[in-house]
Amino acid sequence: MSNLEQSKIALFPLTSHVLPGGRLQLRIFEQRYIRMVKEALTAQSGFGICMLNPKGKTEDNTHILPIGTLVHVVDFESLPDGMLGITVAGEQLFEIQDIDTAKDGLRSGDVTLREHWPTSAITDEDILLRQRLQEVFDAYPELSQLYPEKKFDDEPWICQRWLEILPLEPQKKQELLSSKHTQPVKEFIRQLVE
């Protein structure tokens, strides 16, 4: 899919968040999501990971917040408990226009891809954001292992990793992700880590 292209993709609502450049390990056990992964692997396409709206309702799909991440499966394995283990990589943000629900409960959305945040180098005032994130990766080796290639000199990459790991309300993350650039995100994160 190219920038700003419209498409229909399967949606996977989660309490965990992954953003472009991010990676997430998942355990898949519900039949509808096993179907979603099989179809994505067969078509070599992605699916969407969406944030849950704690105030929404599943009956009218308001439990899914509008900004999600297109992901691709980069690794999979059968887990000892019989579940399917997958690792996904975040590719691009999208905005959901409409949601359909299949008979098995799998939701798919008409989505419009959003432009990536412009890449910019880390400024002196943002060095702290990079240092603190490096400390988090050092403290949590399982998180660090997900990222064989860390981009600590890339401002959007650093901001997106912070938004994945910070325990913020999903609505706050949605508000920050709706920005066209990283400045409001950096300012917000800076207040938390200083």
C-alpha positions in Angstrom: 0.0 0.0 0.0 1.3 3.4 -0.8 0.9 6.7 1.1 -2.7 7.8 1.7 -4.0 4.8 -0.2 -7.5 3.5 0.8 -7.8 -0.2 1.5 -9.9 -2.7 3.4 -7.9 -4.6 6.1 -8.7 -7.0 9.0 -8.6 -5.3 12.4 -7.2 -6.7 15.6 -8.2 -4.6 18.6 -5.7 -4.8 21.5 -4.7 -3.2 24.8 -1.1 -3.4 23.7 0.1 -0.8 21.2 2.5 -1.0 18.2 3.4 2.0 16.0 5.4 2.4 12.8 8.9 1.1 13.3 7.7 -0.9 16.3 7.5 -4.6 17.0 5.1 -6.7 19.1 4.9 -10.3 20.0 1.4 -11.8 20.1 -0.3 -15.1 21.1 -3.1 -15.9 18.7 -5.7 -18.4 19.8 -9.2 -17.2 18.7 -10.2 -18.8 15.4 -11.1 -15.5 13.7 -7.6 -14.1 14.4 -5.9 -17.4 13.3 -7.9 -16.9 10.0 -6.7 -13.3 9.9 -3.0 -14.3 10.3 -3.3 -17.1 7.7 -4.9 -14.8 5.2 -2.3 -12.1 5.8 0.5 -14.6 5.3 -1.0 -16.2 2.2 -1.6 -12.8 0.6 1.6 -11.3 1.9 -0.4 -8.4 3.2 -0.9 -6.9 6.6 -3.6 -6.3 9.1 -4.4 -3.5 11.4 -3.7 -3.4 15.1 -6.1 -1.0 16.8 -6.4 0.6 20.3 -9.4 -0.3 22.4 -11.7 2.4 23.6 -12.6 1.6 27.2 -15.9 3.6 26.9 -16.9 2.0 23.5 -19.3 -0.9 22.8 -18.5 -4.0 20.7 -22.1 -4.0 19.3 -21.5 -0.8 17.3 -17.8 -1.1 17.0 -17.1 2.0 19.1 -14.7 -0.1 21.1 -12.2 0.4 18.3 -10.4 3.8 18.2 -10.0 5.4 14.8 -6.1 5.5 14.4 -4.4 2.2 14.1 -1.2 0.7 12.7 -0.8 -1.5 9.6 1.4 -4.4 10.6 3.1 -7.3 8.8 4.0 -10.7 10.3 7.8 -11.0 10.5 8.0 -14.2 12.5 5.7 -17.0 13.7 6.0 -20.2 15.7 3.8 -22.8 17.4 3.9 -22.2 21.1 4.2 -25.1 23.6 0.6 -24.5 24.7 -0.6 -25.0 21.2 -1.2 -21.3 20.5 0.2 -19.5 17.5 3.0 -17.0 18.4 3.7 -14.2 16.0 5.9 -11.1 15.9 4.5 -8.2 13.9 6.3 -5.1 12.7 4.4 -1.7 12.5 4.5 -0.2 9.0 2.2 2.8 8.8 -0.6 4.6 10.7 -4.1 4.5 9.3 -7.5 6.1 10.0 -10.6 3.9 10.0 -13.5 5.2 7.9 -15.9 2.3 8.4 -16.0 -1.1 10.1 -17.7 -4.4 8.9 -18.0 -7.5 11.1 -17.8 -11.0 9.5 -19.9 -14.0 10.8 -17.0 -15.2 12.9 -16.7 -11.8 14.5 -13.5 -10.7 12.6 -13.8 -7.0 11.9 -12.4 -5.4 8.8 -12.1 -1.7 8.2 -12.0 0.7 5.3 -8.9 2.6 6.1 -6.9 5.5 4.8 -3.2 5.4 5.3 -1.6 8.4 7.0 1.7 10.1 6.1 4.7 9.2 8.2 6.0 11.8 10.6 8.8 13.7 8.8 12.2 12.3 9.8 14.5 14.7 11.7 17.6 14.4 13.7 17.7 14.5 17.4 18.3 18.1 18.8 20.3 18.9 21.9 17.1 19.4 23.9 15.9 16.0 22.9 19.0 14.1 23.9 17.3 13.2 27.2 14.4 11.5 25.4 17.0 9.3 23.6 19.0 8.6 26.8 16.0 7.6 28.8 14.7 5.4 26.1 18.2 3.7 25.9 17.9 3.1 29.7 14.5 1.5 29.2 15.9 -0.8 26.6 18.8 -1.7 28.9 16.5 -2.4 31.8 14.2 -4.6 29.7 16.2 -7.0 27.6 13.1 -8.7 26.2 12.0 -5.3 24.8 15.5 -4.6 23.4 15.6 -8.1 21.7 12.6 -7.1 19.6 14.7 -4.4 18.0 17.8 -5.8 16.3 18.2 -2.3 14.6 17.6 0.5 17.1 17.2 4.0 15.6 18.2 6.2 18.5 19.1 9.0 16.1 15.7 9.1 14.5 13.3 11.4 16.2 10.0 9.9 15.0 11.3 6.4 15.9 12.1 7.5 19.5 8.7 9.3 19.9 6.8 6.2 18.6 8.7 3.9 21.0 7.8 6.2 23.9 4.1 6.2 22.9 4.1 2.4 22.8 5.6 1.9 26.3 4.1 4.8 28.2 1.0 3.8 30.2 -1.3 6.6 28.8 -5.0 6.5 28.2 -5.7 5.3 24.6 -7.5 8.6 23.9 -4.4 10.5 24.8 -2.3 8.4 22.5 -4.8 8.9 19.7 -4.6 12.7 20.2 -0.8 12.7 20.0 -0.8 10.4 17.0 -3.2 12.6 15.2 -0.5 15.3 15.0 1.2 15.8 11.6 4.7 16.0 13.2 6.6 15.1 16.3 6.8 18.5 18.1 3.6 18.1 20.4 4.6 14.5 21.1 8.2 15.4 22.1 6.9 18.2 24.4 4.5 15.9 26.1 7.0 13.1 26.6 9.7 15.6 27.8 7.4 16.6 30.6 7.1 13.0 31.7 10.7 12.0 31.5 12.5 15.1 32.9 
